[in-house]
């Protein structure tokens, strides 16, 4: 079975942006769109007054019905399904990711689980999902390009592969950013040693890109090696881009930390939709 693009909705403006991004991606990839609105656990419904519980249920169904209607009007040929699962939002979304091609979330919501997306829910989704997660804050009317950050880690190799695929799919250039800091005590390396360090980073980047560039010869690649903090470099590069792609964790930090500091900061500061990709075992096709 072909894995759908799954989008979480809650009726907020950010949720609507995520919905539109997800629908466009589903059309581009020839995949179905699954619209998911997470309900409060059953025991919470039971604790509410009967009339209030009915109103809440009507509102929840309305959120999904409206989201589905918006997508069907914009993309009549797109296959759209919906679901209203109940439970803890992180667990529900992670369960959805097991059968999704991509999980799409709004950066902030209108209350309920949506208001938590910039906190624990988003961190758990991007750090543990079984598929790439796209967090939509701003929809840039941009320069028709995709930006990806890489540092040679396994997760950033997965991000590179995803970014090349996206660039090829949408027919846009790809800007690859490998930010680095000057080695040596207090970053005082100069002269020939500095030249050698720069050359080493450039060679490494060429090595990382070679197999993917060969796979996707149609993708125009721009290479950038700024001597700058990675988060700042990526925010600058992603200004008015269509999509920023990063690995969920880079070379720094502890291996047990599922979400790295750079990707964590970008959840809040990315100027365009942010795709966070983990290195995962090969999944069955679909």
C-alpha positions as CSV (number, residue, x, y, z in Angstrom):
1,X,0.0,0.0,0.0
2,X,1.3,3.5,-0.9
3,X,2.2,5.5,2.2
4,X,0.1,8.8,2.4
5,X,1.2,12.2,3.3
6,X,-0.3,12.7,6.8
7,X,-1.1,16.1,8.2
8,X,-2.2,17.1,11.7
9,X,-4.9,19.7,11.9
10,X,-6.6,21.7,14.7
11,X,-8.4,24.5,12.9
12,X,-5.7,27.1,13.5
13,X,-4.0,29.3,10.9
14,X,-0.7,27.4,11.2
15,X,-2.7,24.2,10.8
16,X,-4.2,25.5,7.6
17,X,-0.7,26.3,6.2
18,X,0.4,22.8,7.1
19,X,-2.7,21.4,5.4
20,X,-2.0,23.4,2.2
21,X,1.7,22.4,2.1
22,X,0.8,18.7,2.7
23,X,-1.9,18.7,0.0
24,X,0.6,20.3,-2.5
25,X,3.2,17.7,-1.6
26,X,0.7,14.8,-1.9
27,X,-0.3,16.0,-5.4
28,X,3.4,16.4,-6.5
29,X,4.2,12.9,-5.2
30,X,1.0,11.2,-6.5
31,X,0.1,10.1,-3.0
32,X,-3.1,10.2,-0.9
33,X,-3.5,12.8,1.8
34,X,-4.6,11.7,5.3
35,X,-6.0,14.4,7.5
36,X,-5.7,13.7,11.2
37,X,-7.2,15.6,14.2
38,X,-6.2,14.2,17.6
39,X,-9.1,14.0,20.1
40,X,-8.7,14.2,23.9
41,X,-8.5,10.8,25.5
42,X,-11.8,9.1,26.1
43,X,-11.6,9.5,29.9
44,X,-11.3,13.3,29.5
45,X,-14.5,13.3,27.4
46,X,-16.3,11.3,30.1
47,X,-15.3,13.9,32.7
48,X,-17.1,16.8,30.9
49,X,-20.7,17.7,31.1
50,X,-22.8,15.9,28.5
51,X,-23.8,19.1,26.6
52,X,-20.2,20.4,26.6
53,X,-18.9,17.0,25.4
54,X,-21.4,17.1,22.5
55,X,-20.2,20.6,21.5
56,X,-16.6,19.5,21.6
57,X,-17.4,16.5,19.5
58,X,-19.2,18.7,16.9
59,X,-16.2,21.1,16.8
60,X,-13.7,18.3,16.3
61,X,-15.7,16.8,13.5
62,X,-16.1,20.3,12.0
63,X,-12.3,20.8,12.0
64,X,-11.8,17.7,9.9
65,X,-14.7,18.3,7.6
66,X,-13.6,21.8,6.9
67,X,-10.0,20.7,6.3
68,X,-11.1,18.0,3.9
69,X,-13.4,20.4,2.0
70,X,-10.6,23.0,1.6
71,X,-8.3,20.4,0.1
72,X,-10.9,18.8,-2.2
73,X,-11.8,22.2,-3.6
74,X,-8.2,23.1,-4.2
75,X,-7.2,19.7,-5.5
76,X,-10.3,17.8,-6.8
77,X,-8.4,14.8,-8.1
78,X,-6.5,14.2,-4.8
79,X,-7.5,11.2,-2.8
80,X,-8.3,12.5,0.8
81,X,-9.0,10.4,3.9
82,X,-9.5,11.6,7.4
83,X,-9.3,10.3,11.0
84,X,-10.1,11.4,14.5
85,X,-8.0,9.2,16.8
86,X,-8.0,9.8,20.5
87,X,-5.1,9.7,22.9
88,X,-1.9,11.4,23.9
89,X,-0.9,13.6,20.8
90,X,2.8,12.4,20.7
91,X,1.8,8.7,20.8
92,X,-0.9,9.2,18.2
93,X,1.3,11.2,15.8
94,X,4.2,8.7,16.2
95,X,1.8,5.9,15.5
96,X,0.6,7.7,12.3
97,X,4.2,8.1,11.2
98,X,4.7,4.3,11.1
99,X,2.5,4.2,8.0
100,X,3.2,7.7,6.5
101,X,5.6,8.9,3.8
102,X,5.8,12.3,5.5
103,X,4.2,13.7,8.6
104,X,3.2,17.4,8.4
105,X,2.5,19.6,11.4
106,X,1.7,23.3,12.0
107,X,4.2,25.2,14.1
108,X,1.6,26.5,16.5
109,X,-2.0,25.7,17.1
110,X,-5.3,27.2,18.4
111,X,-5.2,25.4,21.7
112,X,-5.4,21.7,22.7
113,X,-2.7,19.6,21.2
114,X,-1.8,22.3,18.6
115,X,-0.6,24.7,21.3
116,X,2.0,22.1,22.3
117,X,3.5,21.6,18.9
118,X,6.5,23.8,19.6
119,X,7.1,21.9,22.8
120,X,7.2,18.3,23.7
121,X,4.9,17.1,20.9
122,X,7.1,18.6,18.1
123,X,10.3,17.4,19.7
124,X,9.0,13.9,20.0
125,X,7.6,13.9,16.5
126,X,10.7,15.1,14.8
127,X,13.0,13.1,17.1
128,X,11.3,9.7,16.9
129,X,9.0,9.6,13.9
130,X,9.4,6.7,11.5
131,X,9.2,9.2,8.5
132,X,10.4,12.7,7.7
133,X,8.5,15.4,9.6
134,X,7.7,18.8,8.1
135,X,6.9,21.6,10.5
136,X,5.2,24.6,8.7
137,X,5.5,28.0,10.3
138,X,5.8,30.3,7.3
139,X,4.8,29.6,3.7
140,X,7.4,31.5,1.7
141,X,6.5,33.0,-1.6
142,X,10.0,32.5,-2.5
143,X,12.8,31.9,-4.9
144,X,11.8,28.4,-5.8
145,X,14.8,26.7,-4.2
146,X,15.4,24.1,-1.4
147,X,18.1,24.5,1.2
148,X,19.7,21.6,3.1
149,X,22.2,21.6,5.9
150,X,24.9,18.8,6.2
151,X,27.7,17.9,8.5
152,X,28.6,14.4,7.3
153,X,26.5,12.6,10.0
154,X,24.2,9.7,9.2
155,X,21.1,11.9,9.9
156,X,22.4,14.7,7.6
157,X,23.1,12.1,4.8
158,X,19.4,11.1,5.1
159,X,18.5,14.9,4.9
160,X,20.7,15.3,1.8
161,X,18.9,12.4,0.1
162,X,15.5,13.8,1.0
163,X,16.5,17.3,-0.2
164,X,17.8,16.0,-3.6
165,X,14.5,14.1,-4.0
166,X,12.5,17.2,-3.3
167,X,14.5,19.4,-5.6
168,X,14.2,16.8,-8.4
169,X,10.5,16.4,-7.8
170,X,9.7,20.1,-7.9
171,X,12.3,21.1,-10.5
172,X,14.1,23.7,-8.3
173,X,17.7,24.3,-7.4
174,X,19.3,22.9,-4.2
175,X,21.5,24.9,-2.0
176,X,23.7,22.8,0.2
177,X,25.1,24.5,3.4
178,X,28.0,23.0,5.3
179,X,28.7,25.5,8.1
180,X,31.9,25.1,10.0
181,X,33.9,26.8,12.7
182,X,37.7,27.5,12.6
183,X,39.7,24.8,14.4
184,X,42.5,25.5,16.9
185,X,42.6,27.2,20.3
186,X,40.1,30.0,20.3
187,X,39.6,29.6,16.6
188,X,42.9,31.3,15.9
189,X,44.1,29.0,13.1
190,X,45.5,31.1,10.2
191,X,47.7,30.8,7.1
192,X,48.4,27.5,5.5
193,X,46.8,25.5,8.3
194,X,43.5,27.5,7.7
195,X,43.7,26.9,4.0
196,X,44.2,23.2,4.6
197,X,41.1,23.2,6.9
198,X,39.0,24.9,4.3
199,X,40.2,22.5,1.6
200,X,39.4,19.6,3.8
201,X,35.8,20.8,4.4
202,X,35.3,21.4,0.6
203,X,36.6,17.9,-0.3
204,X,34.4,16.3,2.3
205,X,31.3,18.1,1.0
206,X,32.2,17.0,-2.6
207,X,32.4,13.4,-1.3
208,X,29.1,13.6,0.4
209,X,27.3,15.1,-2.6
210,X,28.9,12.9,-5.4
211,X,26.6,9.9,-5.3
212,X,23.4,12.0,-4.9
213,X,24.4,14.3,-7.7
214,X,25.0,11.3,-9.9
215,X,21.5,10.0,-9.0
216,X,19.9,13.3,-9.7
217,X,21.9,15.0,-12.6
218,X,18.9,17.3,-13.3
219,X,19.3,19.1,-9.9
220,X,21.2,22.3,-10.0
221,X,23.4,22.3,-6.9
222,X,24.9,25.4,-5.2
223,X,27.5,24.7,-2.5
224,X,28.0,27.0,0.5
225,X,30.7,26.6,3.2
226,X,30.1,29.5,5.5
227,X,32.4,29.9,8.5
228,X,29.5,30.6,10.8
229,X,27.2,29.1,13.5
230,X,25.2,26.4,11.8
231,X,21.8,27.7,13.0
232,X,22.5,31.2,11.8
233,X,23.9,30.0,8.5
234,X,20.8,27.9,7.8
235,X,18.4,30.7,8.8
236,X,20.2,33.1,6.4
237,X,20.3,30.6,3.6
238,X,16.6,29.6,4.0
239,X,15.3,33.2,3.7
240,X,12.4,32.9,1.3
241,X,13.3,29.4,0.4
242,X,10.5,26.8,-0.3
243,X,11.9,24.3,2.2
244,X,14.7,23.8,4.6
245,X,15.9,20.3,5.3
246,X,18.1,19.1,8.2
247,X,18.9,15.9,10.0
248,X,17.4,15.4,13.4
249,X,20.8,15.3,15.0
250,X,24.3,16.1,13.8
251,X,27.8,15.2,14.9
252,X,27.7,17.2,18.1
253,X,26.0,16.2,21.4
254,X,25.2,12.8,22.8
255,X,24.1,9.9,20.7
256,X,21.0,9.4,22.9
257,X,19.7,12.9,22.2
258,X,17.1,12.4,19.5
259,X,16.8,16.1,18.5
260,X,20.0,18.1,18.1
261,X,20.4,21.7,19.2
262,X,20.4,23.1,15.6
263,X,17.2,21.3,14.5
264,X,15.6,22.2,17.8
265,X,16.3,25.9,17.4
266,X,15.2,25.8,13.8
267,X,11.7,24.6,14.9
268,X,11.3,28.1,16.2
269,X,13.4,30.2,13.8
270,X,13.2,28.7,10.4
271,X,11.8,31.3,7.9
272,X,10.2,28.6,5.8
273,X,8.8,25.0,6.2
274,X,11.3,22.8,8.0
275,X,11.8,19.1,7.1
276,X,13.6,17.1,9.9
277,X,14.8,13.8,8.6
278,X,16.2,10.9,10.6
279,X,18.5,8.1,9.4
280,X,16.2,5.0,9.5
281,X,16.5,1.4,8.6
282,X,15.3,0.8,5.0
283,X,11.5,0.6,4.9
284,X,9.4,-1.5,2.6
285,X,8.6,0.3,-0.6
286,X,5.6,2.5,-0.7
